[in-house]
């Protein structure tokens, strides 16, 4: 258990509140600036399964069944869980870093500087494909596109510096708090099954290393590995993890072809990756995870809610690919991930909702 004083808790609440307010303001301004682009995009887009959809280029919008107050209430619940996890010692107690900082201001400037480019892609029916001309042909075809209409897809240093901020704007400042819920079952595993100094953890689709940084801070003796297809994102992860470089290994690799021996990893994680994969690749990733996970090991997947997981959010989920270039998202909404994990040889537990995401745990 971590010892949190009343002052610690006050700092956390004040810092998170200020951060959520700042990022929500960005989202609302971006929505206002992007309204014309979205109107053009909706006119060109195929109609979704039902007419009750709502989305914006900066994030979810309210519907008749769901108000913005409902979203803020869910964010508050998530932050309460986050603080409980910190108090239990699941992850770091350095909670003063959640408030707006000069780095956040710089990210805001980069976000709005790139927004006209994002809106230009929204206006074009194939706007998510313009990265193909410069993407290395050695990368899988499904990967060589501008997910979220972001400039350069996942294939430049500029994109790597901006990506995490874009995610935070999308989720109104709750993105990293959702990601941190991945650590909760890991903490329980490290307490009950295998201590950190004996365990090996692999993050598949590690991106810029956000989760790895949190794990490195919380568990200094845990051996960490990250795999991702993007060299620029891996370089950004290495920059962030530089002080832990002696025990962090980063690999350029696809989740469906991991360069690791059979049964060599104790814990496998993946955050916000599955919905960006076509179904055959998603299934291949599950099979590869099962291959490298040791018997009795832990798998933790954090990704978008699926259709029906929390019905009030279904319209937001159906509308998301209209506002963003997410070619495989609709399929993931209806994919029975639990059933697919069982077929791959895992023993999954019921998922846990965390705002707009869910955490799925499974035993190997």
C-alpha positions in Angstrom: 0.0 0.0 0.0 1.2 3.5 -0.8 0.8 6.2 1.8 -1.2 9.0 0.3 -1.8 12.1 2.4 -4.9 14.3 2.0 -2.6 16.8 0.3 -1.6 14.1 -2.2 -5.2 13.4 -3.0 -6.0 17.0 -3.3 -3.1 17.5 -5.8 -4.3 14.6 -7.8 -7.9 15.8 -8.0 -6.9 19.4 -8.8 -4.3 18.3 -11.4 -6.6 15.9 -13.2 -9.5 18.3 -13.1 -7.3 21.0 -14.7 -5.9 18.6 -17.3 -9.4 17.3 -18.3 -10.7 20.8 -18.6 -7.8 21.9 -20.7 -8.0 18.9 -23.1 -11.8 19.1 -23.3 -11.5 22.7 -24.3 -9.1 21.6 -27.1 -11.6 19.0 -28.2 -14.4 21.6 -28.4 -12.3 24.1 -30.3 -11.1 21.4 -32.7 -14.7 20.3 -33.2 -15.8 23.9 -34.1 -12.9 24.3 -36.5 -13.6 20.9 -38.1 -17.3 21.1 -38.6 -17.1 21.8 -42.3 -14.7 19.0 -42.9 -17.0 16.6 -41.0 -20.0 17.7 -43.0 -18.2 16.8 -46.3 -16.9 13.6 -44.8 -20.4 12.5 -43.6 -21.8 13.2 -47.1 -19.2 11.0 -48.7 -19.2 8.2 -46.1 -21.3 5.1 -46.2 -24.3 5.2 -43.9 -23.7 3.4 -40.6 -25.9 0.5 -39.4 -28.4 2.8 -37.7 -29.3 6.5 -38.1 -28.6 7.2 -34.4 -25.0 8.1 -34.6 -23.0 10.9 -33.2 -19.3 11.8 -33.4 -16.9 14.7 -33.9 -13.4 15.0 -35.1 -12.3 15.8 -31.6 -14.2 13.1 -29.8 -17.6 11.8 -28.8 -20.6 14.0 -28.8 -23.8 13.6 -26.8 -26.9 11.9 -28.1 -30.5 11.9 -26.9 -29.7 9.0 -24.6 -26.3 10.2 -23.5 -25.4 13.6 -22.2 -22.0 15.3 -21.9 -22.6 15.1 -18.1 -22.8 11.4 -18.4 -19.4 11.3 -20.0 -17.9 13.5 -17.4 -19.4 11.4 -14.7 -17.8 8.3 -16.2 -14.4 10.1 -16.4 -14.8 11.0 -12.7 -15.5 7.4 -11.8 -12.4 6.4 -13.8 -10.2 8.9 -11.9 -11.5 7.6 -8.6 -10.5 4.1 -9.6 -7.1 5.5 -10.7 -6.5 7.1 -7.3 -7.5 3.9 -5.6 -5.0 1.9 -7.7 -2.3 4.4 -6.8 -3.1 4.1 -3.1 -3.0 0.3 -3.4 0.5 0.5 -4.9 -0.4 -0.9 -8.3 1.5 1.9 -10.0 3.5 5.1 -9.4 2.8 7.6 -6.6 4.4 10.5 -8.5 1.0 12.1 -9.1 2.1 15.7 -9.3 2.8 15.3 -13.1 -0.9 15.1 -14.0 -1.5 18.9 -14.1 -1.1 21.0 -17.3 2.6 21.7 -18.0 4.8 23.6 -20.5 5.1 20.3 -22.4 1.3 20.1 -22.7 1.2 23.7 -24.0 3.8 22.7 -26.7 1.7 19.6 -27.6 -1.4 21.8 -27.9 0.4 24.1 -30.4 1.5 21.1 -32.5 -2.0 19.7 -32.4 -3.7 22.8 -33.8 -0.9 23.4 -36.3 -1.6 19.9 -37.8 -5.4 20.2 -37.6 -5.8 21.7 -41.1 -3.9 18.7 -42.6 -6.2 16.3 -40.7 -9.3 18.1 -41.9 -8.0 18.1 -45.5 -7.9 14.3 -45.3 -11.4 14.1 -43.8 -12.7 16.0 -46.8 -11.2 13.4 -49.2 -12.9 10.1 -49.5 -9.6 8.2 -49.5 -7.8 10.7 -47.2 -6.4 7.9 -45.0 -4.3 6.5 -47.8 -1.8 9.2 -48.6 1.0 7.8 -46.5 1.3 4.8 -48.9 3.6 6.6 -51.3 6.3 7.1 -48.7 5.7 4.0 -46.5 8.3 1.2 -46.8 6.9 -1.7 -48.7 8.3 -4.1 -46.1 5.5 -3.0 -43.8 2.2 -4.8 -43.9 -0.4 -3.3 -46.3 -2.9 -2.8 -43.5 -0.4 -0.6 -41.6 0.5 1.8 -44.4 -2.2 4.4 -44.0 -3.1 7.5 -42.0 -5.0 6.0 -39.0 -7.1 8.8 -37.4 -6.2 10.9 -40.5 -3.0 11.8 -38.6 -0.1 13.2 -40.7 2.4 10.5 -41.7 0.3 7.7 -40.2 2.6 6.0 -37.7 5.7 6.6 -39.8 7.4 9.8 -38.7 9.0 11.4 -35.7 6.5 14.3 -35.9 3.6 11.8 -35.7 5.3 10.0 -32.7 5.5 13.3 -30.8 1.9 14.2 -31.5 0.1 10.9 -31.2 -0.4 10.6 -27.4 -1.7 14.1 -27.2 -4.2 13.4 -30.0 -5.4 10.4 -28.0 -5.8 12.5 -24.9 -7.8 15.1 -26.8 -10.0 12.4 -28.2 -10.8 11.1 -24.7 -11.0 14.4 -22.9 -7.9 13.7 -20.8 -8.9 10.2 -19.8 -6.7 8.3 -22.3 -3.7 7.6 -20.0 -6.0 6.8 -17.1 -7.7 4.1 -19.3 -4.3 2.8 -20.3 -3.2 2.6 -16.7 -6.0 0.2 -15.9 -3.9 -2.4 -17.8 -1.5 -2.4 -14.9 -4.1 -3.4 -12.3 -4.2 -7.2 -13.1 -0.4 -7.1 -13.7 0.1 -5.8 -10.2 -2.0 -8.7 -8.8 -0.1 -11.2 -10.8 3.3 -9.9 -9.6 2.1 -10.0 -6.0 0.6 -13.5 -6.1 2.3 -15.5 -8.9 5.8 -14.2 -9.9 7.7 -11.3 -8.3 8.9 -8.6 -10.7 12.6 -9.5 -10.6 11.7 -13.0 -12.0 9.2 -11.9 -14.6 9.4 -10.9 -18.3 6.7 -8.6 -19.8 6.1 -7.9 -23.5 3.9 -5.0 -24.7 2.7 -5.7 -28.3 2.1 -2.6 -30.3 4.0 -0.5 -27.6 4.0 2.6 -29.7 5.7 5.5 -27.9 6.1 3.5 -24.8 3.5 5.1 -22.6 2.6 1.9 -20.8 6.2 0.7 -20.6 7.1 4.0 -18.9 4.4 3.5 -16.3 5.5 0.0 -15.7 9.2 0.9 -15.4 8.4 3.5 -12.8 6.2 1.2 -10.8 8.4 -2.0 -11.1 12.1 -1.1 -11.5 13.1 -4.8 -11.4 10.6 -6.0 -14.0 12.2 -6.9 -17.4 10.3 -5.1 -20.1 10.1 -5.7 -23.9 8.2 -3.7 -26.4 7.3 -4.6 -30.0 6.0 -2.2 -32.7 6.2 -1.8 -36.4 7.1 1.9 -36.4 10.8 2.8 -36.1 9.9 6.5 -35.3 7.5 5.4 -32.5 10.1 3.0 -31.1 12.7 5.9 -31.2 10.3 8.0 -29.2 9.8 5.1 -26.7 13.5 4.8 -26.4 13.9 8.5 -25.7 11.3 8.3 -22.9 12.7 5.1 -21.5 16.4 6.1 -21.7 17.0 6.0 -18.0 15.7 2.4 -17.9 17.5 1.3 -21.1 19.6 -1.4 -19.5 16.4 -3.5 -18.8 14.1 -2.5 -21.6 14.3 -4.2 -25.0 12.5 -2.6 -28.0 11.9 -4.6 -31.2 10.6 -3.6 -34.6 8.1 -6.4 -35.1 4.5 -7.1 -36.0 2.3 -8.7 -33.4 1.6 -11.6 -35.8 5.3 -12.4 -36.2 7.1 -11.9 -32.8 10.8 -12.7 -32.9 10.7 -14.4 -29.5 11.1 -18.1 -28.4 8.1 -20.2 -27.5 6.9 -19.8 -23.9 9.4 -17.1 -23.1 7.2 -14.3 -21.6 5.3 -14.2 -18.3 3.0 -11.2 -19.1 1.8 -9.9 -22.4 0.0 -6.6 -22.8 -1.5 -4.8 -25.7 -3.3 -1.4 -25.6 -5.5 0.1 -28.3 -4.1 -2.2 -31.0 -6.8 -4.7 -31.8 -9.3 -2.3 -33.4 -6.5 -1.3 -35.9 -6.1 -4.8 -37.3 -8.1 -6.7 -39.9 -9.7 -9.7 -38.4 -7.3 -12.4 -39.9 -4.4 -10.4 -38.5 -6.1 -10.0 -35.1 -6.5 -13.8 -34.9 -2.9 -14.3 -35.9 -1.8 -12.0 -33.2 -3.8 -14.0 -30.6 -2.1 -17.2 -31.8 1.3 -15.6 -31.7 0.7 -14.3 -28.2 -0.3 -17.7 -27.1 2.9 -19.2 -28.6 5.3 -16.9 -26.7 3.3 -16.8 -23.4 4.5 -19.2 -20.7 2.0 -21.7 -19.3 0.1 -20.0 -16.5 1.2 -16.6 -17.8 -1.0 -13.5 -18.0 -2.5 -11.7 -21.0 -4.0 -8.2 -20.6 -5.7 -6.5 -23.5 -7.1 -3.0 -23.3 -9.1 -1.8 -26.2 -12.3 -0.1 -27.3 -15.7 -1.3 -26.0 -17.5 -3.5 -28.4 -21.2 -3.1 -29.5 -23.4 -4.0 -26.5 -20.7 -3.8 -23.8 -22.3 -0.6 -22.5 -25.4 0.2 -24.7 -25.5 4.0 -24.0 -22.2 4.3 -25.7 -23.1 2.2 -28.8 -24.0 5.3 -31.0 -20.6 6.8 -30.2 -18.8 3.6 -31.1 -20.7 3.3 -34.4 -19.9 6.9 -35.3 -16.2 6.8 -34.5 -15.0 5.6 -37.9 -16.9 8.5 -39.6 -14.8 11.1 -37.8 -11.6 9.1 -38.0 -9.9 6.8 -40.5 -10.4 3.5 -38.7 -11.0 0.9 -41.5 -11.2 -2.1 -39.2 -13.0 -0.6 -36.3 -16.6 -1.6 -37.3 -15.4 -5.3 -37.6 -13.8 -5.1 -34.1 -17.1 -3.8 -32.7 -18.8 -7.1 -33.5 -15.9 -9.5 -33.1 -16.3 -11.8 -30.1 -12.8 -11.3 -28.7 -13.4 -13.6 -25.7 -14.4 -16.4 -28.0 -11.4 -15.8 -30.3 -9.1 -16.0 -27.2 -10.6 -19.3 -26.2 -10.0 -20.7 -29.7 -6.4 -19.5 -29.5 -5.9 -21.5 -26.3 -6.5 -18.8 -23.6 -8.7 -18.9 -20.5 -10.3 -15.4 -20.5 -12.0 -13.8 -17.6 -15.0 -11.4 -17.9 -13.8 -8.0 -19.1 -13.8 -4.8 -17.0 -15.1 -1.5 -18.4 -12.9 1.6 -18.0 -14.8 4.5 -19.5 -14.8 4.0 -23.3 -12.4 1.0 -23.1 -12.4 -2.5 -21.6 -9.7 -4.6 -20.0 -9.7 -8.3 -20.9 -7.5 -10.6 -18.9 -6.7 -14.2 -19.8 -4.5 -17.0 -18.6 -2.2 -18.9 -20.9 
